[in-house]
């Protein structure tokens, strides 16, 4: 105890700063993302300006600030978007429960190929409908152009997958068809 006593003031100082950061990020008051960001940036600035008070723990404070800066671009979205999980654990639980329900419904142990082809649609739809069921008004607000563009993207993926399957089944016939297409004379338009 006597040998570590000189370290305690530095540890206490760092402890206060890190817990202040945790309180800010917890956002019990429900403040807006810009307010939380501004206060968090201010706290990080103060920590770096006064890191000499942390003594031997100062390198850990510098590392904390460096890691916080690297996470900064995505750190405050959860305060601006209602219902967005705050932590990776919450996100993993959300996606894990979706994976569980899909496995249970399909009987598969691994993800189905449809997840690769239509995952962006299936996943978003499944999570959104778990939040609340869409109404006719919600469906009526959908942009027809965006819907058509999404359908085209999904169809391109499906077509590419079909071509890969054709190649795997009979590579010689697939390559012969490609060669024939390449050698065809084009008619003037």
Rosetta silent file (secondary structure, phi, psi, omega in degrees, C-alpha in Angstrom):
SEQUENCE: XXXXXXXXXXXXXXXXXXXXXXXXXXXXXXXXXXXXXXXXXXXXXXXXXXXXXXXXXXXXXXXXXXXXXXXXXXXXXXXXXXXXXXXXXXXXXXXXXXXXXXXXXXXXXXXXXXXXXXXXXXXXXXXXXXXXXXXXXXXXXXXXXXXXXXXXXXXXXXXXXXXXXXXXXXXXXXXXXXXXXXXXXXXXX
SCORE:     score description
SCORE:     0.000 S_00000001
   1 L     0.000  -43.309 -179.485    0.000    0.000    0.000 S_00000001
   2 L   -67.023  -29.921 -177.734    2.787    2.422    0.871 S_00000001
   3 L   -74.413  -26.732 -179.830    4.602    1.675   -2.373 S_00000001
   4 L   -99.288   -4.051 -177.340    1.582    2.619   -4.514 S_00000001
   5 H   -57.319  -38.218  179.942    0.428    5.593   -2.416 S_00000001
   6 H   -66.816  -20.065 -178.528    2.214    8.187   -4.597 S_00000001
   7 H   -82.030  -20.539 -172.513    0.307    6.923   -7.667 S_00000001
   8 H   -62.079  -38.933  178.155   -3.181    7.403   -6.204 S_00000001
   9 H   -60.876  -39.173  178.584   -3.595   11.160   -6.887 S_00000001
  10 H   -67.243  -42.314  178.795   -2.851   10.598  -10.595 S_00000001
  11 H   -64.676  -41.190  179.694   -5.220    7.612  -10.773 S_00000001
  12 H   -63.116  -41.227  179.036   -7.922    9.588   -8.966 S_00000001
  13 H   -62.033  -47.977 -179.788   -7.553   12.485  -11.421 S_00000001
  14 H   -64.725  -38.083  179.211   -7.813   10.154  -14.449 S_00000001
  15 H   -60.534  -43.863  179.709  -10.735    8.319  -12.830 S_00000001
  16 H   -61.885  -44.099 -178.774  -12.679   11.569  -12.465 S_00000001
  17 H   -65.759  -46.079 -177.368  -12.099   12.482  -16.126 S_00000001
  18 H   -65.388  -39.378  178.164  -13.014    9.075  -17.533 S_00000001
  19 H   -71.445  -29.455  173.707  -16.185    8.897  -15.442 S_00000001
  20 H   -66.023  -39.984  176.516  -17.106   12.425  -16.518 S_00000001
  21 H   -63.276  -41.890  179.012  -16.787   11.229  -20.136 S_00000001
  22 H   -63.228  -41.073  178.176  -18.984    8.210  -19.338 S_00000001
  23 H   -63.951  -41.455  178.635  -21.629   10.478  -17.760 S_00000001
  24 H   -62.322  -45.891 -177.735  -21.587   12.752  -20.820 S_00000001
  25 H   -72.243  -24.212  176.299  -21.945    9.831  -23.223 S_00000001
  26 H   -67.835  -33.098  173.772  -24.684    8.253  -21.107 S_00000001
  27 L    52.734   55.093  179.081  -26.712   11.427  -21.765 S_00000001
  28 L   -61.974  -27.281 -178.513  -29.265   10.949  -18.986 S_00000001
  29 L   -80.081   -9.893  179.913  -30.699   14.412  -19.724 S_00000001
  30 L    70.119   36.340 -178.949  -31.499   13.426  -23.310 S_00000001
  31 L   -71.953  161.226 -179.405  -29.564   16.332  -24.814 S_00000001
  32 L   -69.291  156.371 -177.521  -29.174   16.795  -28.563 S_00000001
  33 H   -56.307  -41.375 -178.081  -26.215   15.208  -30.372 S_00000001
  34 H   -65.014  -35.949  178.415  -24.520   18.562  -31.032 S_00000001
  35 H   -68.052  -44.856  179.103  -24.625   19.444  -27.309 S_00000001
  36 H   -62.583  -43.016  179.845  -23.189   16.076  -26.272 S_00000001
  37 H   -61.137  -46.421 -178.091  -20.489   16.385  -28.959 S_00000001
  38 H   -62.816  -44.165 -179.892  -19.546   19.914  -27.869 S_00000001
  39 H   -67.318  -40.022  179.628  -19.315   18.944  -24.174 S_00000001
  40 H   -65.105  -43.185  177.577  -17.375   15.763  -24.940 S_00000001
  41 H   -62.020  -39.411  177.518  -14.915   17.681  -27.138 S_00000001
  42 H   -63.241  -42.642  178.613  -14.506   20.239  -24.361 S_00000001
  43 H   -63.857  -43.671  178.511  -13.806   17.515  -21.813 S_00000001
  44 H   -61.876  -41.240  177.557  -11.229   15.868  -24.101 S_00000001
  45 H   -61.357  -43.738  179.006   -9.554   19.234  -24.640 S_00000001
  46 H   -64.943  -39.652  179.048   -9.411   19.867  -20.896 S_00000001
  47 H   -61.275  -42.877 -179.107   -8.037   16.375  -20.281 S_00000001
  48 H   -71.256  -37.191  178.799   -5.250   16.941  -22.788 S_00000001
  49 H   -65.778  -36.036 -174.602   -4.453   20.451  -21.509 S_00000001
  50 L  -109.264   23.608 -176.918   -4.224   19.259  -17.900 S_00000001
  51 H   -64.321  -22.198  178.090   -2.817   15.763  -18.480 S_00000001
  52 H   -61.071  -24.940  178.526    0.274   16.699  -16.457 S_00000001
  53 H   -69.503  -20.413 -179.155   -1.988   16.456  -13.368 S_00000001
  54 H   -84.259   -1.585  174.459   -2.419   12.746  -14.142 S_00000001
  55 H    53.829 -120.756 -176.184    1.308   12.153  -13.593 S_00000001
  56 H   -67.877  -16.649 -178.154    2.258    8.598  -14.553 S_00000001
  57 H   -91.393   -0.907 -178.287   -1.194    8.007  -16.041 S_00000001
  58 H   -55.650  -40.821  176.537   -0.793   10.854  -18.581 S_00000001
  59 H   -60.505  -33.929  178.021    0.088    8.458  -21.455 S_00000001
  60 H   -68.197  -35.955  177.462   -3.183    6.609  -20.787 S_00000001
  61 H   -66.090  -42.215  177.415   -5.080    9.914  -20.991 S_00000001
  62 H   -62.292  -40.438  178.237   -3.390   10.675  -24.328 S_00000001
  63 H   -65.529  -41.656  177.903   -4.344    7.201  -25.569 S_00000001
  64 H   -59.046  -44.649  179.830   -7.939    7.679  -24.406 S_00000001
  65 H   -65.761  -39.214  179.113   -8.143   10.971  -26.321 S_00000001
  66 H   -63.826  -45.844  179.545   -6.617    9.381  -29.439 S_00000001
  67 H   -65.664  -41.157  178.677   -9.111    6.493  -29.409 S_00000001
  68 H   -61.829  -39.357  177.444  -12.007    8.887  -28.724 S_00000001
  69 H   -64.990  -37.410 -179.110  -10.951   10.987  -31.746 S_00000001
  70 H   -69.630  -30.775  178.411  -10.860    7.888  -33.955 S_00000001
  71 H   -86.899  -10.275 -171.695  -14.405    6.936  -32.887 S_00000001
  72 H   -53.009  -43.236 -176.789  -15.675   10.522  -33.083 S_00000001
  73 H   -57.471  -32.637 -178.498  -17.281   10.384  -36.583 S_00000001
  74 H  -111.120    8.782 -172.242  -19.774    7.708  -35.500 S_00000001
  75 H   -77.028  -25.371 -170.031  -19.911    8.362  -31.779 S_00000001
  76 L  -111.400    3.682 -179.964  -22.849   10.764  -31.634 S_00000001
  77 H   -61.556  -33.705 -175.743  -25.359    9.352  -34.153 S_00000001
  78 H   -65.400  -19.782  178.423  -27.241    7.529  -31.412 S_00000001
  79 H   -86.745  -23.642 -178.413  -28.246   10.875  -29.879 S_00000001
  80 H   -90.031  -26.810 -177.596  -29.541   12.293  -33.174 S_00000001
  81 L  -108.353  113.829 -179.654  -31.494    9.206  -34.328 S_00000001
  82 L   -63.517  135.624  176.979  -34.254    8.086  -31.967 S_00000001
  83 L    84.592   -4.622  179.126  -34.162    4.377  -31.163 S_00000001
  84 L   -76.294  126.272 -179.976  -30.641    3.808  -32.515 S_00000001
  85 L   -59.983  144.784 -175.783  -28.744    1.554  -30.084 S_00000001
  86 L   -83.689  -29.981 -173.147  -25.864    3.302  -28.333 S_00000001
  87 L  -119.766  162.839  175.254  -23.374    0.491  -28.037 S_00000001
  88 H   -60.810  -34.826  179.238  -21.977   -2.284  -30.183 S_00000001
  89 H   -61.654  -42.254  178.636  -23.495   -4.730  -27.723 S_00000001
  90 H   -64.692  -41.684  177.978  -26.958   -3.320  -28.400 S_00000001
  91 H   -65.336  -42.778  178.883  -26.390   -3.486  -32.162 S_00000001
  92 H   -62.949  -37.501  177.550  -25.052   -7.035  -31.940 S_00000001
  93 H   -65.694  -41.119  179.246  -28.099   -8.048  -29.927 S_00000001
  94 H   -62.058  -50.232 -179.194  -30.398   -6.462  -32.515 S_00000001
  95 H   -72.267  -33.350  177.476  -28.719   -8.196  -35.458 S_00000001
  96 H   -64.719  -39.874  177.995  -28.220  -11.409  -33.500 S_00000001
  97 H   -66.922  -34.485  176.196  -31.923  -11.665  -32.737 S_00000001
  98 H   -64.806  -43.341  178.246  -32.631  -11.158  -36.444 S_00000001
  99 H   -61.850  -41.778  178.741  -30.189  -13.953  -37.284 S_00000001
 100 H   -60.645  -46.981 -179.122  -31.858  -16.176  -34.680 S_00000001
 101 H   -64.655  -38.601  178.595  -35.330  -15.560  -36.129 S_00000001
 102 H   -65.654  -44.213  178.529  -34.107  -16.202  -39.670 S_00000001
 103 H   -62.534  -39.546 -179.448  -32.439  -19.456  -38.663 S_00000001
 104 H   -67.071  -40.094 -178.391  -35.536  -20.526  -36.799 S_00000001
 105 H   -72.646  -36.080 -175.760  -37.828  -19.723  -39.742 S_00000001
 106 H   -95.397  -19.301 -176.781  -35.647  -21.349  -42.410 S_00000001
 107 L    79.940    4.563 -179.521  -34.169  -24.222  -40.418 S_00000001
 108 L   -85.571  148.377  174.245  -30.691  -23.310  -41.645 S_00000001
 109 L   -87.525  -31.475  179.380  -27.666  -23.240  -39.385 S_00000001
 110 L  -106.528  168.784  179.862  -25.816  -20.770  -41.597 S_00000001
 111 L   -65.282  144.330  179.882  -27.090  -17.625  -43.255 S_00000001
 112 L   -77.954  156.493  177.437  -29.129  -18.211  -46.378 S_00000001
 113 H   -60.969  -24.808  179.045  -27.900  -16.978  -49.767 S_00000001
 114 H   -62.408  -27.447  178.846  -30.872  -14.603  -49.802 S_00000001
 115 H   -63.930  -37.991  179.128  -29.174  -12.583  -47.070 S_00000001
 116 H   -70.335  -43.228 -175.863  -26.347  -11.775  -49.472 S_00000001
 117 H   -74.689  -44.409 -172.671  -28.675  -10.981  -52.358 S_00000001
 118 H  -124.721   23.103 -175.800  -31.444   -9.153  -50.553 S_00000001
 119 H   -59.128  -40.800 -177.307  -29.943   -8.529  -47.118 S_00000001
 120 H   -64.218  -28.414  179.307  -30.204   -4.770  -47.226 S_00000001
 121 H   -85.547  -48.264 -177.237  -33.943   -5.090  -47.828 S_00000001
 122 H   -61.769  -47.520 -175.819  -34.714   -8.070  -45.586 S_00000001
 123 H   -64.234  -47.500 -179.047  -32.721   -6.826  -42.612 S_00000001
 124 H   -64.420  -43.058 -179.784  -34.058   -3.282  -42.681 S_00000001
 125 H   -64.226  -42.738 -178.686  -37.629   -4.458  -43.200 S_00000001
 126 H   -64.731  -43.993 -178.719  -37.412   -7.026  -40.410 S_00000001
 127 H   -70.149  -40.411 -179.496  -35.942   -4.588  -37.897 S_00000001
 128 H   -65.939  -40.706 -179.444  -38.293   -1.760  -38.873 S_00000001
 129 H   -72.513  -22.976  174.696  -41.410   -3.907  -38.603 S_00000001
 130 H   -71.412  -29.911  177.651  -40.293   -5.117  -35.206 S_00000001
 131 H   -69.856  -51.843  174.149  -40.212   -1.452  -34.097 S_00000001
 132 L  -162.070  148.044 -179.302  -43.734   -0.762  -35.440 S_00000001
 133 L   -71.635  137.904  179.192  -45.922   -2.160  -38.205 S_00000001
 134 L   -70.997  145.724  177.750  -46.011   -0.006  -41.328 S_00000001
 135 L  -100.808  170.899  177.180  -49.276    1.700  -42.146 S_00000001
 136 H   -60.987  -35.685  178.644  -50.782    2.374  -45.569 S_00000001
 137 H   -64.253  -41.671  177.667  -49.671    5.986  -45.172 S_00000001
 138 H   -60.547  -44.706 -178.819  -46.056    4.865  -44.577 S_00000001
 139 H   -68.392  -32.582  179.450  -46.144    2.722  -47.698 S_00000001
 140 H   -71.029  -21.025 -179.023  -47.729    5.523  -49.721 S_00000001
 141 L   -83.013   -6.986 -176.286  -44.862    7.889  -48.879 S_00000001
 142 L   -68.704  134.481  178.797  -42.258    5.655  -50.506 S_00000001
 143 L   -72.570  123.330 -179.451  -40.524    7.225  -53.482 S_00000001
 144 H   -64.647  -34.923  178.777  -41.286    5.203  -56.601 S_00000001
 145 H   -65.900  -45.130  178.690  -37.942    6.209  -58.136 S_00000001
 146 H   -63.479  -40.467  178.994  -35.980    5.000  -55.090 S_00000001
 147 H   -62.467  -44.408  179.738  -37.992    1.781  -55.046 S_00000001
 148 H   -64.142  -41.375  178.922  -37.292    1.181  -58.757 S_00000001
 149 H   -63.292  -42.020  177.984  -33.578    1.873  -58.308 S_00000001
 150 H   -63.138  -43.364  178.176  -33.424   -0.573  -55.400 S_00000001
 151 H   -60.836  -41.257  178.718  -35.227   -3.238  -57.452 S_00000001
 152 H   -63.235  -43.720  178.479  -32.737   -2.746  -60.310 S_00000001
 153 H   -61.076  -44.641 -179.703  -29.761   -3.125  -57.935 S_00000001
 154 H   -65.333  -38.263  178.713  -31.213   -6.283  -56.433 S_00000001
 155 H   -66.583  -37.134  177.257  -31.944   -7.711  -59.895 S_00000001
 156 H   -63.537  -41.060  177.391  -28.341   -7.023  -60.974 S_00000001
 157 H   -63.039  -44.670 -179.499  -27.081   -8.974  -57.976 S_00000001
 158 H   -62.644  -42.279 -179.562  -29.451  -11.835  -58.715 S_00000001
 159 H   -64.825  -43.307  178.209  -28.386  -11.890  -62.366 S_00000001
 160 H   -61.201  -39.517  178.513  -24.678  -11.899  -61.470 S_00000001
 161 H   -65.819  -40.066  178.282  -25.286  -14.806  -59.103 S_00000001
 162 H   -62.195  -43.447  179.116  -27.146  -16.698  -61.837 S_00000001
 163 H   -63.071  -40.292  177.618  -24.246  -16.200  -64.243 S_00000001
 164 H   -61.873  -39.633  179.292  -21.767  -17.494  -61.662 S_00000001
 165 H   -64.925  -43.270  178.863  -23.932  -20.576  -61.187 S_00000001
 166 H   -61.035  -41.039  179.636  -24.079  -21.177  -64.961 S_00000001
 167 H   -64.494  -43.194 -179.136  -20.306  -20.921  -65.180 S_00000001
 168 H   -65.136  -36.358 -178.466  -19.802  -23.387  -62.321 S_00000001
 169 H   -69.538  -44.101 -176.094  -22.204  -25.919  -63.846 S_00000001
 170 L  -150.126   84.354 -175.569  -20.708  -25.922  -67.346 S_00000001
 171 H   -61.388  -37.932 -177.717  -17.695  -23.655  -67.877 S_00000001
 172 H   -64.638  -45.993 -179.751  -17.087  -24.722  -71.496 S_00000001
 173 H   -64.998  -39.803 -179.623  -20.651  -23.958  -72.627 S_00000001
 174 H   -63.564  -46.467 -179.503  -20.656  -20.638  -70.754 S_00000001
 175 H   -67.841  -35.237  177.152  -17.356  -19.536  -72.324 S_00000001
 176 H   -63.985  -41.550  177.200  -18.502  -20.715  -75.777 S_00000001
 177 H   -62.445  -42.032  178.276  -21.643  -18.558  -75.440 S_00000001
 178 H   -63.660  -41.708  179.501  -19.508  -15.558  -74.424 S_00000001
 179 H   -64.163  -40.522  178.755  -17.177  -16.140  -77.371 S_00000001
 180 H   -63.416  -42.187  177.880  -20.128  -16.351  -79.748 S_00000001
 181 H   -62.823  -39.533 -178.253  -21.519  -13.066  -78.402 S_00000001
 182 H   -70.270  -32.381 -176.696  -18.139  -11.389  -78.787 S_00000001
 183 H   -87.444  -10.900 -178.966  -17.682  -12.622  -82.358 S_00000001
 184 L   -62.766  139.953  175.986  -21.149  -11.649  -83.597 S_00000001
 185 L   -77.007  138.549  177.288  -21.162   -8.928  -86.191 S_00000001
 186 L   -90.065  136.084  178.533  -23.046   -5.879  -85.077 S_00000001
 187 L   -85.329  142.670  177.590  -25.633   -4.539  -87.470 S_00000001
 188 L   -66.112  144.589 -179.482  -25.657   -0.823  -88.166 S_00000001
 189 L   -99.382    0.000    0.000  -28.497    1.008  -86.473 S_00000001
